[in-house]
Amino acid sequence: MDTITLGDVTMTRVWEYFGPVDMTPEAFFPESPAKAWETHRSWLVPDFLDDETRIVNTAIQTWVLRSEGRTILVDTGVGNHKDRPYAPVWSRLDTDFLGNLARAGVRPEDVDIVINTHLHIDHVGWNTYLDGRTWVPTFPNATYLMPKADFDYWNPANEHKPLLGRGNQNVFEDSVAPVHQAGLAQLWEDSHRIDGNLRLDLAPGHTPGSSVLTLDSGSDRAVFVGDMMHTPVQIHEPDANSCFCEDPAAARATRRRVLSWAADNNALVVPAHLGGSGAAEVQRDGDKFAIKSWAAFSPYTQS
C-alpha cells in the first residue's frame, strides 16, 4: 500500500474517490488570480486540473496513522448510500472504500480513533454505514474526535445560517448524530493531545471548528490541514480562499500561520483533498510560499 514513515508513525493513504468536482478555478477559488493557474498549469494538469474542461480535480481520501500501538483515521470521506440533494456529486455513492481500507490492513473493528478535522459532508461520511434502515457507527471500537465548535454549528437544532447553505443537508443526522448517540463521540475544544506524537488544535476559518493535526515524532513533522486548502495553488497564493470558507478573514490568517510554521519546521503539509502526491513540504517565497518537494505517495490510478 501507499505508506511512508514519519518518526515512529506510519502514514497510509486510502482512496475513496478521485475526479472532477464540477467547478472551475474561478468558481471554486474566486479570490485566486487567474494568472496563478496559468503560471502553474504545467504541473497542475492532470492531478489538480483537467486541461480540456478546466474543471478542478479533487481526491477524497483517508489518512491512516499507526502511532503508539493505535490505528487512527484522519477524516472519513463521503460514505455510501447517503442522500445529498444539494451536492449531487456526493449523493448515493457506492464505492469500495472499506475494501481499500482492508487492503491497507485495517478492518473497521481495528480502528481506535477517528479524527474528523471538521464536520463537512466529505469528511464524516464513513463515520456511519446503513444497516437495514438505520445509520450505525462504522468503527464500533473507536473514539470519534469531533471539534465541539463544529458539532454545535452544524447541529440543526441550533439553527445557524451557514455560508454553505443546504450543502451539508442530512450530514449531521446520518453521519454525526448516530455516533454521538452511540456514546462514541468525544467533543474537544481548543486543543487535544492524542499521544506523544499527535496533537489536535483548532484552526478556524473554513468552519468554526476546523482543526489541524500536528505530527511531531523524532526528526519528522507533518501537519494535516483538512480543508485549510483544497489546491496547491493556495500554497503559492495563501490569501485565496475557497468559496466554502465560513469566515474568509480567519481562513486566510489560519492558512498563513500554518504554512509559516510548516516552512520554518520542515513539516509535510497534508491537505485532505490533493490528488497527485497528496502532500508537500513548503518554503517561504517572499510574503508567500512555494512547494519545496512533494511527498513520496503515488498518484491515483484506477484499478
Buried (B, 14 or more C-beta within 10 A) or exposed (E): EBBBEBBBBBBBBBBBBBBEBEBBBEEBBEBBBEEBBEEBEEEBBEBBBBEEEBBBBBBBBBBBBBBBEBBBBBBBBBBBEBEBEBBEBBBEBEBEBBEBBBEBEBEBEBBBBBBBBBBBBBBBBBBBBEEEEEBBBBBEEBBBBBBBBBBBBBBEEEEEEBEBEEBBBBBBEBBBBBBBEEEBBBBBEEEBEBBEBBBBBBBBBBBBBBBBBBBBBEEBBBBBBBBBBBBBBBBBBBBBBBBBBBBBEBBBBBBBBBBBBBBEEEBBBBBBBBBBBBBBBBBEEEEBBBBBEBBEBEEBEEE
